[in-house]
Amino acid sequence: MPGEKLLSWARRNLTESRLAVALVVVGAPTTLVGALLYVLPGPGFPVLVIGLAALVTGLAMLASRAGRG
């Protein structure tokens, strides 16, 4: 199957902490852009909600990881 290599790579390399950091890195600028678009013309509210969701999810994953250590 063509996706088997990608799937095996993802299982080896995508850990929970890496995914959490990626969500924070994507969520923070998305939230800022959403806040700007909320004031400027554009789809501000949906972008803001998506950014906040990614940011909060990433931070919660990192906080639960820190609580284990």
Contacts in CASP RR format, 6 or more apart in sequence:
PFRMAT RR
TARGET T0000
AUTHOR 0000-0000-0000
METHOD contacts of the structure
MODEL  1
MPGEKLLSWARRNLTESRLAVALVVVGAPTTLVGALLYVLPGPGFPVLVI
GLAALVTGLAMLASRAGRG
16 61 0 8 1.000
16 65 0 8 1.000
17 61 0 8 1.000
17 62 0 8 1.000
17 65 0 8 1.000
19 58 0 8 1.000
19 61 0 8 1.000
20 57 0 8 1.000
20 58 0 8 1.000
20 59 0 8 1.000
20 61 0 8 1.000
20 62 0 8 1.000
20 65 0 8 1.000
21 58 0 8 1.000
21 62 0 8 1.000
23 54 0 8 1.000
23 55 0 8 1.000
23 57 0 8 1.000
23 58 0 8 1.000
23 61 0 8 1.000
24 54 0 8 1.000
24 55 0 8 1.000
24 58 0 8 1.000
24 59 0 8 1.000
24 62 0 8 1.000
26 51 0 8 1.000
26 54 0 8 1.000
27 51 0 8 1.000
27 52 0 8 1.000
27 54 0 8 1.000
27 55 0 8 1.000
28 55 0 8 1.000
30 47 0 8 1.000
30 50 0 8 1.000
30 51 0 8 1.000
30 54 0 8 1.000
30 55 0 8 1.000
31 48 0 8 1.000
31 51 0 8 1.000
31 52 0 8 1.000
31 55 0 8 1.000
33 47 0 8 1.000
34 44 0 8 1.000
34 45 0 8 1.000
34 47 0 8 1.000
34 48 0 8 1.000
34 51 0 8 1.000
35 44 0 8 1.000
35 48 0 8 1.000
36 44 0 8 1.000
37 43 0 8 1.000
37 44 0 8 1.000
37 47 0 8 1.000
37 48 0 8 1.000
38 44 0 8 1.000
38 45 0 8 1.000
38 48 0 8 1.000
END
